[in-house]
């Protein structure tokens, strides 16, 4: 059994899926198969119980979602420094933040579409400085609708 600390969590152990190798210079290294799949599985396991999420698990999920501290802070309505304090263990992760990041990780990493679309938009837009114009027109029938670009 191998304790896998490469993800930043101390409680992950691999029963198999890895191979110990020795380099030409005599250094022992570990090769792990399908690292992306391993990290996805770890994230889904962490996300199952959001009420127990600590700072290191929060950081792991945030990184698996490919979100910066600034972006997740904006999504949660807190300062970037607050996220940093959670991740360093200097403050407890509040329940609402743990539940939200768990839901985002579960939906995104399990291939669900609803939150995945929102996460993609947040990450790609990264809080655009200027809001897009909403161009609306009144139709001949008297109703309002979005005007085609």
Residue frames as qw, qx, qy, qz and C-alpha x, y, z in Angstrom:
[[0.000, 0.890, 0.455, 0.000, 0.00, 0.00, 0.00],
 [0.441, 0.206, 0.021, 0.873, 1.24, 3.50, -0.86],
 [0.082, -0.771, -0.385, 0.501, 0.40, 6.69, 1.01],
 [0.419, 0.504, 0.378, 0.654, -0.20, 9.22, -1.77],
 [0.242, -0.681, -0.273, 0.635, 0.62, 12.74, -0.56],
 [0.311, 0.064, 0.438, 0.841, 1.01, 14.23, -4.05],
 [0.088, -0.667, -0.579, -0.461, -2.55, 15.53, -3.93],
 [0.038, -0.473, 0.265, -0.839, -1.89, 17.50, -0.73],
 [0.762, -0.425, -0.011, -0.488, -4.05, 15.24, 1.45],
 [0.092, -0.509, 0.819, -0.249, -2.56, 13.02, 4.16],
 [0.629, -0.022, 0.661, -0.409, -5.31, 10.38, 4.23],
 [0.783, 0.477, -0.164, -0.365, -5.07, 8.96, 0.68],
 [0.466, -0.383, 0.789, 0.119, -3.68, 5.46, 0.23],
 [0.644, 0.417, -0.430, -0.477, -3.38, 3.50, -3.01],
 [0.852, -0.155, 0.483, -0.131, -3.95, -0.25, -2.95],
 [0.691, 0.122, 0.546, 0.457, -2.67, -0.64, -6.53],
 [0.397, 0.874, 0.258, 0.112, -2.34, 1.32, -9.78],
 [0.033, -0.929, 0.367, 0.032, 1.24, 2.33, -9.09],
 [0.936, 0.168, -0.139, 0.277, 4.67, 0.92, -9.75],
 [0.446, -0.808, 0.271, 0.272, 7.93, 1.50, -7.92],
 [0.788, 0.550, -0.033, 0.274, 10.82, 2.11, -10.31],
 [0.584, -0.595, 0.161, 0.528, 14.51, 2.82, -9.97],
 [0.410, 0.893, -0.121, -0.141, 16.09, 5.43, -12.21],
 [0.799, 0.430, -0.257, 0.333, 19.48, 4.93, -13.88],
 [0.133, 0.629, -0.454, 0.617, 21.04, 7.00, -11.10],
 [0.384, -0.067, -0.850, 0.354, 19.63, 4.64, -8.45],
 [0.264, -0.024, 0.349, -0.899, 16.81, 6.85, -7.17],
 [0.066, 0.363, 0.929, -0.013, 13.55, 5.07, -6.37],
 [0.290, 0.057, -0.083, -0.952, 10.47, 6.74, -7.87],
 [0.383, 0.345, 0.811, -0.274, 6.79, 5.86, -7.99],
 [0.153, -0.016, -0.558, -0.815, 4.86, 5.84, -11.26],
 [0.373, 0.343, 0.670, -0.543, 1.09, 6.26, -10.82],
 [0.152, 0.283, 0.781, 0.536, -1.26, 5.28, -13.64],
 [0.105, -0.658, -0.572, -0.478, -4.06, 7.63, -14.78],
 [0.251, -0.130, -0.418, 0.864, -3.32, 10.57, -12.48],
 [0.305, -0.154, -0.163, -0.926, -6.34, 12.52, -13.78],
 [0.667, -0.303, -0.587, -0.346, -8.66, 9.63, -13.00],
 [0.544, -0.216, -0.632, 0.508, -7.10, 9.23, -9.56],
 [0.060, -0.044, -0.249, 0.966, -7.58, 12.90, -8.71],
 [0.474, -0.224, -0.363, -0.770, -11.17, 12.85, -10.02],
 [0.680, -0.309, -0.664, -0.041, -11.94, 9.84, -7.80],
 [0.393, -0.173, -0.520, 0.739, -10.34, 11.50, -4.75],
 [0.142, -0.079, 0.011, -0.987, -12.33, 14.69, -5.36],
 [0.597, -0.285, -0.488, -0.569, -15.60, 12.79, -5.68],
 [0.637, -0.292, -0.664, 0.260, -14.85, 10.92, -2.44],
 [0.226, -0.104, -0.359, 0.899, -14.06, 14.18, -0.61],
 [0.274, -0.142, -0.196, -0.931, -17.18, 15.86, -2.02],
 [0.483, -0.343, -0.780, -0.204, -19.49, 13.13, -0.67],
 [0.497, -0.642, -0.512, 0.281, -19.37, 14.53, 2.87],
 [0.253, 0.691, 0.022, 0.677, -19.16, 18.33, 2.64],
 [0.500, -0.827, -0.046, -0.253, -19.70, 18.91, 6.36],
 [0.826, -0.450, 0.133, 0.313, -16.28, 17.42, 7.15],
 [0.651, 0.596, 0.031, 0.468, -14.27, 19.44, 4.60],
 [0.506, -0.687, -0.009, 0.521, -11.18, 21.10, 6.02],
 [0.108, 0.863, -0.213, -0.446, -8.86, 23.64, 4.42],
 [0.218, -0.388, 0.791, 0.420, -6.63, 21.14, 2.63],
 [0.382, 0.369, 0.841, 0.108, -9.64, 19.36, 1.15],
 [0.273, 0.861, 0.259, -0.343, -11.16, 22.70, 0.12],
 [0.013, -0.724, 0.486, 0.490, -7.89, 23.60, -1.65],
 [0.328, -0.074, 0.893, 0.298, -7.78, 20.19, -3.34],
 [0.387, 0.615, 0.685, -0.050, -11.36, 20.56, -4.66],
 [0.169, 0.888, 0.001, -0.428, -10.71, 24.15, -5.80],
 [0.112, -0.560, 0.672, 0.472, -7.65, 23.04, -7.74],
 [0.365, 0.173, 0.895, 0.188, -9.49, 20.09, -9.28],
 [0.327, 0.792, 0.491, -0.157, -12.11, 22.59, -10.46],
 [0.537, 0.259, 0.218, 0.773, -9.25, 24.65, -11.94],
 [0.127, -0.915, -0.264, -0.276, -10.37, 27.73, -10.03],
 [0.360, 0.381, -0.389, 0.757, -8.09, 30.36, -8.54],
 [0.242, -0.395, -0.644, 0.609, -8.56, 31.61, -4.99],
 [0.111, 0.196, -0.020, -0.974, -9.76, 34.89, -6.48],
 [0.418, -0.111, -0.615, -0.659, -12.43, 33.21, -8.59],
 [0.462, -0.375, -0.801, 0.061, -13.80, 30.97, -5.82],
 [0.161, -0.316, -0.439, 0.826, -13.76, 33.97, -3.46],
 [0.253, 0.076, -0.228, -0.937, -15.89, 35.89, -5.97],
 [0.486, -0.226, -0.750, -0.388, -18.31, 32.98, -6.33],
 [0.481, -0.409, -0.714, 0.302, -18.64, 32.70, -2.54],
 [0.139, -0.877, -0.189, -0.418, -18.80, 36.45, -1.91],
 [0.678, -0.677, 0.010, 0.288, -15.72, 36.57, 0.31],
 [0.074, 0.894, -0.413, -0.156, -12.26, 38.12, 0.09],
 [0.771, 0.418, -0.475, 0.077, -9.45, 36.15, -1.55],
 [0.055, 0.501, -0.692, 0.517, -7.54, 36.39, 1.74],
 [0.718, -0.207, 0.377, -0.548, -10.43, 34.58, 3.47],
 [0.948, 0.240, -0.166, -0.130, -10.07, 31.61, 1.11],
 [0.481, 0.537, -0.591, 0.363, -6.32, 31.61, 1.81],
 [0.316, -0.435, 0.600, -0.593, -6.99, 31.51, 5.57],
 [0.908, -0.022, 0.163, -0.385, -9.34, 28.53, 5.15],
 [0.868, 0.393, -0.299, 0.042, -6.83, 26.66, 3.00],
 [0.312, 0.518, -0.629, 0.488, -3.99, 27.25, 5.46],
 [0.593, -0.364, -0.705, 0.140, -6.17, 26.02, 8.33],
 [0.169, 0.061, -0.368, 0.912, -6.14, 29.39, 10.11],
 [0.511, 0.069, 0.225, -0.826, -9.94, 29.57, 9.89],
 [0.466, 0.185, 0.861, -0.082, -12.53, 26.84, 9.57],
 [0.082, -0.112, -0.651, -0.746, -14.24, 26.43, 6.21],
 [0.470, 0.100, 0.352, -0.803, -17.84, 27.62, 6.71],
 [0.537, 0.220, 0.806, -0.118, -20.56, 25.09, 6.02],
 [0.560, 0.731, 0.198, -0.334, -22.04, 27.04, 3.07],
 [0.219, 0.752, -0.552, -0.287, -18.64, 27.19, 1.33],
 [0.286, -0.254, 0.923, 0.034, -17.98, 23.50, 1.90],
 [0.584, 0.416, 0.659, -0.229, -21.41, 22.52, 0.61],
 [0.491, 0.799, -0.030, -0.346, -21.11, 24.73, -2.47],
 [0.134, 0.658, -0.701, -0.241, -17.62, 23.60, -3.49],
 [0.414, -0.062, 0.906, -0.063, -18.63, 19.97, -2.88],
 [0.611, 0.572, 0.471, -0.279, -21.69, 20.35, -5.11],
 [0.378, 0.814, -0.300, -0.322, -19.61, 22.06, -7.79],
 [0.090, -0.495, 0.854, 0.136, -16.96, 19.34, -7.66],
 [0.528, 0.141, 0.824, -0.151, -19.49, 16.54, -7.71],
 [0.605, 0.684, 0.298, -0.277, -21.41, 17.92, -10.68],
 [0.292, 0.818, -0.419, -0.266, -18.36, 19.01, -12.66],
 [0.085, -0.493, 0.863, 0.075, -16.27, 15.89, -12.10],
 [0.498, 0.153, 0.843, -0.134, -19.11, 13.43, -12.55],
 [0.155, 0.127, 0.698, 0.688, -20.07, 14.96, -15.90],
 [0.105, 0.728, 0.636, -0.235, -23.29, 16.68, -14.87],
 [0.363, 0.508, 0.345, 0.701, -24.21, 19.69, -16.96],
 [0.176, -0.904, -0.355, -0.162, -26.03, 22.29, -14.85],
 [0.442, -0.849, 0.110, 0.266, -23.34, 23.58, -12.49],
 [0.704, -0.049, 0.393, 0.589, -20.63, 22.64, -14.97],
 [0.325, 0.706, 0.354, 0.521, -21.90, 25.34, -17.33],
 [0.278, -0.953, -0.062, -0.103, -21.88, 27.92, -14.53],
 [0.700, -0.541, 0.254, 0.392, -18.38, 26.88, -13.42],
 [0.633, 0.250, 0.395, 0.617, -17.05, 27.13, -16.97],
 [0.136, 0.854, 0.265, 0.427, -18.54, 30.58, -17.39],
 [0.462, -0.883, 0.049, 0.063, -17.14, 31.83, -14.09],
 [0.732, -0.347, 0.333, 0.482, -13.68, 30.46, -14.80],
 [0.550, 0.378, 0.409, 0.623, -13.52, 31.72, -18.37],
 [0.019, 0.890, 0.226, 0.395, -15.00, 35.13, -17.71],
 [0.598, -0.140, -0.389, 0.687, -13.05, 35.50, -14.47],
 [0.137, -0.766, -0.404, 0.480, -15.26, 38.37, -13.42],
 [0.407, 0.508, 0.342, 0.678, -15.37, 40.55, -16.52],
 [0.203, -0.197, -0.243, 0.928, -14.84, 44.20, -15.71],
 [0.352, 0.156, -0.089, -0.919, -17.68, 45.50, -17.83],
 [0.552, 0.264, 0.736, -0.289, -21.06, 43.81, -17.97],
 [0.189, 0.171, 0.744, 0.618, -22.30, 42.78, -21.37],
 [0.356, 0.108, -0.010, -0.928, -25.09, 44.86, -22.82],
 [0.317, 0.338, 0.878, -0.120, -28.50, 43.27, -22.80],
 [0.186, 0.135, -0.366, -0.902, -30.10, 44.39, -26.04],
 [0.253, 0.400, 0.847, -0.243, -33.86, 43.96, -25.90],
 [0.157, -0.016, -0.401, -0.902, -36.48, 44.86, -28.46],
 [0.523, 0.276, 0.520, -0.617, -40.23, 45.06, -28.49],
 [0.251, 0.130, 0.866, 0.412, -41.84, 42.77, -31.04],
 [0.264, -0.177, -0.426, -0.847, -44.76, 43.60, -33.33],
 [0.535, -0.436, -0.705, -0.166, -46.94, 41.49, -31.04],
 [0.341, -0.798, 0.046, -0.495, -46.11, 43.79, -28.10],
 [0.874, -0.465, -0.021, 0.137, -43.85, 41.48, -26.10],
 [0.052, -0.875, 0.480, 0.041, -40.23, 42.03, -25.16],
 [0.982, 0.011, 0.100, 0.159, -37.41, 39.72, -26.24],
 [0.512, -0.542, 0.381, 0.546, -33.67, 39.63, -26.65],
 [0.526, 0.784, -0.139, -0.298, -32.58, 41.23, -29.89],
 [0.930, 0.133, 0.155, 0.306, -30.42, 39.04, -32.10],
 [0.415, -0.636, 0.259, 0.597, -26.85, 40.25, -32.44]]
